Amino acid sequence: MLPGNETSGVIFRIIKKSKMEQNRRGLNRNQIKYILIVAMVIDHIAWGFVDRDTMSWQVMHFFGRLTGPGMSYFLVEGYHHTGNVNAYIRRLGIFAFLSWPAFAFFEKGKFLYPNLGMIYTLFLSLLLLKVYDTPFMNAVIKEYLMIALMGLSLLGDWAGFGPCYVLCFHVFRNDKRKMWAVYCLLSLLTFSYNGFKLQGAFQSGVYLVPLLLMTYNGESGSKHPFHKWFFYVFYPAHLLLLGYFRWK
């Protein structure tokens, strides 16, 4: 028989190995982010090149609905795991500014137009979290700042809903059942984008998000800088490329 301490050590290693194997099941953050990026590209191709009155347009946008809420979820994850929130805010702010002309060009064929894109919405959402969690701030000032940030998000992609999703994921982060219940109720309002008409049926794709994120195993995946910077660079680059073919 093994001595007591040795037995405890063996049991601990078995439990640790079991937990590690359990965590490896499912998808890590990097893998899910790449799925969201693919969904985004499909969505943008549909907006730019597919006839609105076709089933293809509906199906492509259906899967494209994954990206906005999914990126909002991982913004909250990043907020909770970053060692420097202010640096995170600065990084998003810089890339929001740099990606603005690319998004405007894809949307309108003009580099200077008040369509500011998804990174801009994520930037405002991160500022919203910073304000929300700031202690000792006057309640009235905090309320007005949050309302102002919500209002400014109307110039971005997922206008209004991006910050709301981020707050939902943050406030109910430790109660997944309540978080997804609030998310599903909030998502009903996204159908208002299309006036609750049949053409907006693709908005039901937002309900794929909980199914996808239930596969998230809580791990980040590779720490290589490539994964950190890929979305920031790819986002404006693919918009410029699609914009070129859309408006040439």
Number of C-alpha atoms within 10 A of each C-alpha: 5 8 8 8 9 11 12 12 12 12 12 12 12 12 12 12 12 12 11 11 10 11 15 15 11 16 20 19 20 17 15 20 18 15 15 23 21 15 21 21 18 18 22 20 19 19 17 16 12 15 12 13 9 10 12 13 20 22 16 22 25 22 22 25 23 26 25 24 26 24 21 26 22 17 20 23 18 15 19 12 10 12 10 10 16 14 11 16 18 12 13 21 20 14 17 24 15 17 25 22 23 26 32 21 23 25 22 15 18 16 16 14 15 15 22 24 25 25 27 25 30 27 24 26 28 27 21 23 18 16 17 18 11 11 10 7 12 9 11 9 11 18 13 11 16 21 13 13 20 21 14 15 25 17 18 22 19 22 19 19 22 26 27 20 25 25 21 21 25 20 15 16 16 10 10 13 11 15 19 18 14 15 22 15 10 14 20 14 13 19 17 12 12 13 11 14 10 9 15 17 15 20 24 16 19 23 18 15 21 19 10 16 19 11 14 20 16 14 13 16 14 13 9 8 8 9 17 12 10 12 15 18 13 13 20 22 15 16 21 21 13 21 23 13 11 17 13 6
